[in-house]
Amino acid sequence: MGSGLYHTEMVKAFNAAKIVLNIHLKRQREGAVNMRSFEVTGCGSFLLSDYVLGLEEVFKIDNELACYKSGEELVEKVRYYLGHPQQREQIAQAGQLRAYREYSFEERIKQILSFI
């Protein structure tokens, strides 16, 4: 494998961070939510993601994860959420519940089988 964190090490890194930053590739910004959104929320970690079209269709923004649309807003939100750990934790827990409820492999398989 290439450089980076995988599997258990990735989960440990997410869980050790107060804020996990998600930056989509430029080609994804037109409506392709990346896997990091589901991985981080599934781990119960707080996700601060750049906004991409369609993200609000899979998670409730500011309730299950947080988003920013500019560098200035990113800095503001990092400062805000570092200073509000209880709110950060509530959002992380809500994101994890949504990820487990709707986006686990088990749920995705059920959805696929319902179409067959």
C-alpha positions, 0 to 999 in steps of 0.5 A: 500500500502507498503512504497513509493510514489504513484500517485500525491506524486510521480509526485511531487517528480519527478518534485521537483528533478533536476535529477531522478535516475533510477536503474533497478533491477538486473533481468531487466538488460537483456532487460527489461526497467522498468516503471520508465523510462516512468513515469519520462519522462512522468512527464517532469523530467530529467531521469538519468538511468542505461543502460539496453539492449533495452533502446535505442529502446524506447528513444534516449539516451543523447537526451531524457534521460541520461544513465550511465554504471558504478558508476564512470560515474554516478558521472560524469554525475550527476556533469555534468548535475547539472552544465548544467541546460539548457541542462538538461531541453532540454533533459527532455522536449524531453523525455516528448514529446516522452513519450506523443507521443508514450507511453501514455495509449491512444497511447498504446490502439491504438496500441493494437486495430490496431492488432485486 
